[in-house]
Amino acid sequence: MKKNIAVIHGDGIGPEVTTQATKVLHAIAEKFNHEWQFTDCLMGAVAIDKTGNPLPDETIEVCLNSDAILFGAIGDPKYDNDPSAKVRPEQGLLKLRKALQLYANVRPVTTYPALHHLSPLKEKQLKNVDFVIYRELTGGIYFGKKELSSDKTQAIDECIYNTNEIERIAHAAFKAAMQRKKQLTLVDKANVLETSRLWRSVVQNVAQNYTDVKVSYLFVDNAAMQIILNPAQFDVILTENMFGDILSDEASVLSGSLGLLPSASFGISTALFEPIHGSYPQAAGKDIANPLGAILSAAMMLDYFGLNTEAAVVKAAVNWTLTHKFVTKDIDPINFYFTSTIGELICDFISGNNNFEDINHKNIELRKSTII
């Protein structure tokens, strides 16, 4: 298989984790006889610094002509700490979502037994946790009209949704539920918000096309509580843009580290894959960031290409590193391995270069992937 992949390294730790993801994709290509053509693009603070634009037209053009996009992270303290900045890194990502019509953000949430001790939840609550959040990505309050009064004492953020926007993400979520445990939970605030009442009405209509799927409804505040109390109850969560943003970040702590979770954003003609974490500028350049979210995002890309066997190999490699305590500093601040080491270990697992049955941790040096 041959595919053109746009690579947006972005800011902070973005370049480091994305580099490991592309290394893993190279290992997959070599093992399974595929060919990837990577094209590097600018977006975020690095794009502002170089071009004055958080999303140059060239990046949009490359992405539109690519089979998929692999993205790192955006954000920089010099913009994050300046609320008056007119040009901001986040504008690039929002604009890209609109330009590519990436309307469905998909965030799987799983837990790893080897890391249960890192979660703030008790281990009994983490068993059998396996759900996915379908978040509408191009509508709602993030894209509504924004106003600030002339005296700067009143602000307005408008939240708008239409039936078509809700229907297309709802169909995607229901189709996913049909392939899973046939359970879907709509999260809204229909007791207060008119947009939520529209969501509930539209989803009820769409549900008539998927009669095998059991549908339940939760207000967002209750959903936030239930994700902590009993996360294993969920299968597919469907929700609007802002609620999905907040809930998916909350759910990320179940795994033990924000650096572990991948995501995909699907649109009309292409898809974008990225770890859910931010740019983490404090760790940039130190080779300590967790690359597994980016690597698992690459696995989601392989699934998107229909390469399910290849994706499963990447997931198995990730699980192997975690099971054998090859982890980065966010997971174990004392006995940790570097970002690049984790990438090398996963590549070696994929290529079968090492014997992974008999491991002696004392013989493993930091920054080296050779297992003796």
C-alpha positions in Angstrom: 0.0 0.0 0.0 1.2 3.5 -0.8 -0.1 6.5 1.1 0.7 10.2 1.3 0.8 11.4 4.9 1.0 15.1 6.0 3.0 15.5 9.2 2.5 18.5 11.4 5.0 18.4 14.2 3.7 21.5 15.8 5.0 23.0 19.1 6.6 21.9 22.4 6.9 18.2 22.6 5.0 17.8 19.3 8.1 17.2 17.2 9.5 14.7 19.6 6.5 12.4 19.9 5.6 12.7 16.3 9.1 11.7 15.3 8.6 8.4 17.3 5.3 7.8 15.6 6.8 8.2 12.1 9.6 5.8 13.1 7.0 3.3 14.1 5.2 3.7 10.8 8.5 3.2 9.0 9.0 0.0 10.9 5.5 -1.1 9.9 6.1 -0.2 6.3 9.3 -2.3 6.2 7.7 -5.3 7.8 4.5 -5.3 5.8 5.8 -3.9 2.5 4.0 -0.6 2.5 5.2 2.8 1.3 4.6 6.1 3.1 5.4 9.5 1.6 5.7 12.0 4.5 5.4 15.7 3.9 6.3 18.1 6.8 4.0 21.1 7.3 3.8 24.1 9.6 1.1 24.9 12.1 0.8 26.6 15.5 3.3 28.9 17.2 6.2 27.7 15.1 4.2 28.7 12.0 3.4 32.1 13.5 7.1 32.7 14.2 8.1 31.7 10.7 5.2 33.1 8.6 3.0 35.2 10.9 0.2 32.8 10.2 -0.8 29.9 12.5 -2.0 27.9 9.5 -0.2 28.8 6.2 -2.1 28.1 3.0 0.6 25.7 2.0 -0.3 23.5 4.9 -3.9 23.4 4.0 -3.1 22.5 0.4 -0.8 19.6 1.5 -3.4 18.3 3.9 -6.2 18.4 1.4 -4.1 16.3 -1.0 -3.0 13.8 1.6 -4.5 10.5 2.6 -4.2 11.4 6.2 -2.5 13.8 8.6 -0.3 13.0 11.6 -0.3 15.8 14.1 1.7 16.5 17.3 0.6 19.4 19.4 0.3 23.2 19.4 0.7 25.9 22.0 3.3 28.2 23.4 3.5 30.1 26.7 4.2 33.4 25.0 0.7 33.1 23.5 -1.0 31.1 26.2 -0.1 33.7 28.8 -1.2 36.6 26.7 -5.0 36.7 26.4 -4.8 39.9 24.3 -2.8 38.2 21.5 -4.7 38.6 18.3 -3.0 35.7 16.5 -2.8 32.5 18.5 -1.6 28.9 17.7 -5.1 27.4 18.5 -6.5 29.4 15.6 -4.5 27.2 13.2 -6.1 24.0 14.5 -9.6 25.4 14.5 -9.1 26.7 11.0 -7.7 23.3 9.8 -10.7 21.5 11.2 -13.0 23.7 9.3 -11.0 23.6 6.1 -10.9 19.8 6.1 -14.4 19.5 7.5 -13.2 17.3 10.4 -16.5 17.0 12.1 -16.0 13.9 14.2 -13.4 13.6 16.9 -12.9 10.0 18.2 -11.1 9.4 21.5 -10.9 5.8 22.7 -10.4 5.4 26.5 -8.8 2.2 27.7 -6.8 1.2 30.8 -3.8 -1.0 31.2 -3.6 -3.3 34.2 0.1 -2.6 34.6 -0.7 1.1 35.2 -3.8 0.8 37.4 -1.8 2.0 40.4 -1.2 5.4 38.7 -4.9 6.2 38.3 -6.6 8.2 41.0 -9.4 5.6 40.9 -9.4 2.4 42.8 -8.4 -0.7 40.8 -11.9 -2.2 41.0 -13.3 0.7 39.1 -10.8 0.4 36.3 -11.5 -3.2 35.3 -13.1 -3.6 31.9 -12.9 0.1 31.1 -13.1 0.4 27.3 -15.2 3.2 25.8 -14.9 5.7 23.1 -16.0 9.4 23.0 -17.5 10.8 19.7 -17.2 14.5 20.0 -18.7 16.9 17.4 -15.8 19.1 16.3 -16.8 21.9 13.9 -19.8 23.5 15.6 -21.0 24.8 18.9 -19.6 27.5 21.1 -16.0 27.3 19.9 -17.1 28.4 16.5 -19.9 30.8 17.4 -19.8 34.5 17.2 -17.7 36.2 19.9 -18.3 39.7 21.2 -16.8 41.9 23.9 -18.5 45.1 24.9 -16.8 48.4 24.3 -16.3 48.9 28.0 -15.0 45.3 28.3 -17.4 44.4 31.1 -19.5 41.9 29.1 -18.6 39.1 26.8 -20.7 36.8 24.6 -19.9 33.4 23.1 -22.6 32.1 20.9 -23.4 28.4 20.6 -25.2 27.3 17.4 -25.9 23.8 16.1 -28.0 22.7 13.2 -29.7 19.4 12.4 -27.2 18.3 9.7 -24.2 18.8 12.0 -25.8 16.7 14.7 -27.0 14.0 12.3 -23.7 13.2 10.7 -21.8 12.8 14.0 -24.7 10.8 15.4 -24.6 8.4 12.5 -20.9 7.9 13.0 -21.3 7.2 16.7 -24.2 4.7 16.1 -22.2 2.9 13.5 -19.3 2.6 16.0 -21.7 1.3 18.6 -23.0 -1.4 16.2 -19.4 -2.7 16.0 -18.9 -2.6 19.7 -21.3 -3.5 22.6 -24.3 -1.8 21.0 -24.6 0.9 23.7 -24.7 4.6 23.1 -24.9 7.4 25.7 -25.8 10.9 24.6 -24.4 13.6 26.9 -26.1 16.9 26.9 -27.7 19.6 29.1 -31.2 19.4 27.7 -32.8 20.6 30.9 -31.2 24.0 30.3 -29.9 24.5 26.8 -31.9 24.8 23.6 -29.0 23.4 21.6 -29.0 20.3 23.8 -32.8 19.9 23.3 -32.1 19.9 19.6 -29.4 17.3 20.0 -31.7 15.0 22.0 -34.5 15.3 19.4 -32.2 14.6 16.4 -30.4 11.7 18.1 -33.8 10.1 19.0 -34.7 10.3 15.3 -31.3 8.9 14.2 -31.7 6.1 16.7 -34.6 4.7 14.8 -32.1 3.5 12.1 -30.1 1.6 14.7 -32.7 -0.4 16.7 -30.1 -2.9 18.0 -28.3 -0.1 19.9 -29.5 0.7 23.4 -29.5 4.5 23.9 -29.3 6.3 27.2 -29.1 10.0 28.1 -27.1 11.8 30.7 -26.8 15.4 31.6 -23.2 16.5 31.3 -22.7 17.1 35.0 -23.9 13.6 35.8 -21.8 12.2 33.0 -18.7 13.8 34.5 -19.5 12.1 37.8 -20.3 8.7 36.3 -17.0 8.6 34.4 -15.3 8.6 37.8 -17.8 6.4 39.7 -18.3 3.7 37.1 -16.4 4.2 33.9 -16.9 0.6 32.8 -20.6 1.3 32.2 -19.9 3.2 29.0 -19.4 2.0 25.5 -19.9 4.9 23.0 -20.4 8.4 24.4 -21.8 11.0 21.9 -21.7 14.7 22.7 -21.2 18.2 21.4 -17.9 20.1 21.0 -17.2 21.7 24.4 -18.7 18.9 26.5 -16.6 16.4 24.5 -13.5 18.5 25.0 -13.9 18.5 28.8 -15.1 14.9 29.3 -12.4 13.4 27.1 -9.7 15.1 29.1 -11.3 14.0 32.3 -11.5 10.4 31.0 -7.8 10.5 30.2 -6.8 10.3 33.8 -8.3 6.8 34.0 -5.4 5.4 32.1 -2.8 6.9 34.5 -1.3 9.4 32.1 -2.5 12.0 29.6 0.3 10.9 27.4 -1.2 7.5 26.7 -4.4 8.4 24.8 -4.7 8.8 21.0 -7.4 10.4 18.9 -8.7 10.7 15.4 -10.7 13.4 13.7 -12.7 12.3 10.6 -14.1 14.5 7.9 -15.5 14.4 4.4 -12.4 13.3 2.6 -9.5 12.8 5.0 -8.6 12.3 8.6 -6.3 13.7 11.2 -4.6 11.7 14.0 -3.1 13.2 17.2 -2.4 12.4 20.8 -4.8 14.2 23.1 -2.1 15.9 25.2 -1.0 19.5 24.7 2.4 20.9 23.8 3.8 20.5 27.3 6.5 23.2 26.7 8.3 22.5 30.0 9.4 19.1 28.7 10.3 20.2 25.1 13.7 19.1 24.0 14.4 17.0 27.0 13.5 13.6 25.5 11.2 12.8 28.4 7.7 13.1 26.8 5.5 10.1 26.5 5.3 9.1 22.8 2.6 6.4 23.2 -0.3 8.7 22.6 1.2 9.7 19.2 2.2 6.1 18.4 -1.3 4.8 19.2 -2.7 7.7 17.0 -0.5 6.2 14.2 -2.2 2.9 15.0 -5.6 4.5 14.5 -4.3 5.8 11.2 -3.4 2.3 10.1 -6.9 1.1 11.1 -8.3 4.0 9.0 -6.3 2.7 6.0 -7.9 -0.7 6.6 -4.6 -2.2 7.9 -6.0 -3.8 11.0 -3.3 -6.4 11.4 -0.6 -3.7 11.3 -2.5 -1.6 13.8 -2.8 -4.6 16.1 0.9 -5.1 16.0 1.5 -1.5 17.1 -1.0 -1.8 19.9 0.7 -5.1 21.0 4.1 -3.4 21.0 2.7 -0.6 23.2 1.1 -3.0 25.6 4.4 -4.9 25.8 6.4 -1.8 26.8 3.9 -0.9 29.5 3.7 -4.5 30.8 7.4 -4.7 31.1 7.7 -1.2 32.7 9.5 0.5 29.8 7.8 3.8 30.5 8.6 7.5 30.4 9.0 10.0 33.2 5.3 10.8 33.5 4.6 7.2 34.5 7.7 6.5 36.6 9.7 9.6 37.6 12.6 7.6 38.9 13.0 4.4 36.8 12.1 5.9 33.4 13.2 5.6 29.8 13.6 8.4 27.3 11.1 9.2 24.5 13.5 8.0 21.8 14.2 4.8 23.7 10.5 3.9 23.9 10.2 4.5 20.1 13.2 2.3 19.5 11.8 -0.5 21.7 8.5 -0.5 19.8 10.2 -0.5 16.4 12.4 -3.4 17.5 9.3 -5.3 18.7 7.6 -4.7 15.3 10.7 -5.8 13.4 11.4 -8.8 15.7 15.0 -7.8 16.1 15.2 -8.8 19.7 14.2 -11.6 22.0 11.3 -10.2 24.0 10.6 -13.4 26.0 13.6 -13.2 28.3 14.2 -9.7 29.7 16.9 -8.6 32.0 16.2 -4.9 32.9 19.7 -4.6 34.5 21.2 -5.0 31.0 19.1 -2.3 29.4 20.8 1.1 29.2 18.9 4.4 28.8 18.7 5.5 25.2 19.5 2.0 24.0 16.9 -0.5 22.8 19.1 -3.6 22.7 17.8 -6.3 25.1 20.4 -8.8 26.2 
